[in-house]
């Protein structure tokens, strides 16, 4: 490799790392860094907020929030904060 090619490879590598760090910091600026997405067996989409232990479950289109729960401690039932209708969660 000549010097120009090696220099360009180093510059491109450095720019890709800085772009990745910028994208990650934007997510942290919006406070999404502690959110863990998951999908249930009946195609519901859920999010766990690790900062406060809240669980949010949406319909399969991610339009309506069907359930909000609070995890107090592992191994115990999740406390219901709000739910639109109980039977919509089982469908």
HURA-V231790 format. One record per residue. SS is DSSP state (~ for helix, > for strand, _ for the rest). D_CENTER is the distance of its C-alpha to the mean C-alpha in Angstrom with 1 decimal. Layout:
ss=<SS	SS>
d_center=<D_CENTER	D_CENTER>
This chain:
ss=<_	_	~	~	~	~	~	~	~	~	~	~	~	~	~	~	~	~	~	~	~	~	~	~	~	~	~	~	~	_	_	_	_	_	>	>	>	>	>	_	_	_	_	_	>	>	>	>	>	_	_	_	_	>	>	>	>	>	_	_	_	_	_	_	>	>	>	>	>	>	_	_	_	_	_	_	_	_	>	>	>	>	>	_	_	~	~	~	~	~	_>
d_center=<42.2	43.7	42.6	41.1	38.9	37.7	37.0	35.0	32.9	32.2	31.4	29.0	27.2	27.0	25.7	22.9	21.8	22.0	20.1	17.1	17.4	17.6	14.4	12.5	14.4	13.6	9.9	11.2	13.9	11.7	10.3	6.6	7.4	7.1	4.0	3.9	4.3	8.0	11.2	14.4	17.9	19.0	16.4	14.3	10.6	8.9	6.2	7.5	8.1	9.9	12.1	13.9	13.3	12.6	11.4	11.0	12.3	13.1	15.9	15.7	16.0	13.0	15.9	16.9	15.2	17.3	16.5	15.4	16.3	16.8	17.0	20.1	20.7	20.0	22.6	23.2	22.4	19.4	21.1	20.7	20.0	20.4	20.7	22.1	24.3	24.5	25.7	22.9	20.6	23.1	23.8>
